[in-house]
Amino acid sequence: MTEYMGTYWSEKGKYQEEYDLIQTLIPTEGHAQDNDVDLVAMGANIYYDVYNNGGCNLSNPRFLVYLDTIEGNGIDLGVVRQLQESFNVIDHDEECDPIYESDAPYFDEACKKCDDIMDELMERVDPDIIEKCREEREEYEESREKRALMNDFH
């Protein structure tokens, strides 16, 4: 049984504060302006799929690009790659999306590895980028507080 305390899934990852800060730099479509932030976004997609879906989408072509790109940047995926390779297409649903099954008992190990991968990816993000995000958040909070005070006077 996977223990979720101290994980990004429980919003208590090793670099959770920094991870939360750079979320504003991750676009909903396309690529981030910074390669390392883009890698974090790819890692987050893999992370979510493993924790939320048991990794069943890892053999999807989009996820294969994420996995290959992260590995190509020197990150060892280890058991996450084993989990991905354990899925076999068993059927297609009405929308032609593959339905997967897995006989591999890698889930708990893959969850732990995903947190390690996210830590490694976060360690690559330029501290100046994180600091800029922190400053922007503080400015936003200050302006929000000022607006709230102004509304109290009206």
N, C-alpha and C positions, 0 to 999 in steps of 0.2 A: 504494500500500500504506500503510495507516494505521500511524503510529508511536505506540506505546502508552506510551512512557516519559514520565513527567511528567503522566500523566492519572489521573483518578479510577479508570479501569478497571484501571490497574496499581497502584492504591492509593497514588499519589504525586501527587495533585492539589494545586493551589495552596493550598487550605484543607483538606487531607486530615485533619489532626489535629482541626480543629473539626468537620468533617463526621462523623468517627468518633464524636466526643463526643456530638453531638446525636441519634445513632441511637436512643438510649434514649427520646427524646421522640416518636418516630414510631411510632404504633400500627400493629398488623398489619391492623386494620380501622378504618374511620371516619376522623375528622380529628384532627390534632394540636391541642393547646390554643392554640398560637401560629400565627397566619396565615403568618408567614414560614417557620416550620418545616414547615408544611403545604405551602407552595410548594416547599421543598427536596424533600419526599417526592414530589411530583408530578414535579419535575425528575428525580429519581433513577429514577422509573419510565420516563420517556421515555428517559433516558440508557441504562438497561439494555436497553430494547427496541432502540434504535439499535445499540448495540455488540454485543448478543447475538443479535438477530434481524434485523438489517439494517433495522430500522424497519418491519417488515411489520405491526405492530399499531397503527401511528399513525393509521390510519383507523378503528379500532375506536371506538365511541361513548365509552367510558371515556377513552381517550387523547385524543379530540377535546376532551373537557371539560378535561383537563390542559393541552393546548396552548392552548385559548381562555383558560383562567384565568391561565396564565403570561403570555400576551400582554396580557390585560386588566390585568395589574399592571405593564405598561410594559417587559417584556422582549422584545426583538426575536428571534424564532426563526429568521429568515432561511432558510438552506438546509435546516433541519430541517423547516420547513413545506413547502418544495419537495419534499423527500423524501416527506413524508406525501401530498402531492397527486399524486405519481407512481405511487402504488399503485392498481391497478385490481382489483376483485373478478373473478376468473376462474372460480371454482367454489365449491361448498360441500362440506365433508366430511360424513360421516355424522351428525355432531352439529350440523349447520347452522352451523358456524363458517366464515366466509369464508376462502377461500384467495386470497392476493394474488400479483400479479407486479408487478415494477417494471422499467421500461426506462431509468430515470434513473441517471446515473453520479454521484450525490450522496453516496455513502456516506462517503468519506474526509473531505469537507468537513463533512458532518453530524456526524461524530465530533468533529472539532475544535470545531465550534460548540456541541456538547453540553457540552464542557468549559468553554467560555466562559460558557454559560448557568449551569452549576453554580457557577462563580466568582461571577457576578452574584447568584445567589440566596443564596449563603453570605454575601456582603457585606451582605445585608439583615438577617441574623439578629442580633438584639440581643446585643451582646457580654456583657451580664449573664447571658443565658441560657446562653451558651457557658461562661462562668466558673462558673456554678452546676453545670453538668454536669461540668466539670473537678474541682471540689471534691468532688462526689459520687463520682466515679471514684477520687480519691485516698483518700477515706474508706473506700470499698469495698476498695481494695488494702491499706490499713493493717489493716482488720479481717480480711482474708483472711490476711495475714502473721501476725497474732496467733493466729488459729485454727490455722495450720500449726505455729507454735511450741508451742502448747498440746498439739497432737496428738503432737508429738515427745516430750513429757514423759510421755505415757501409755503 
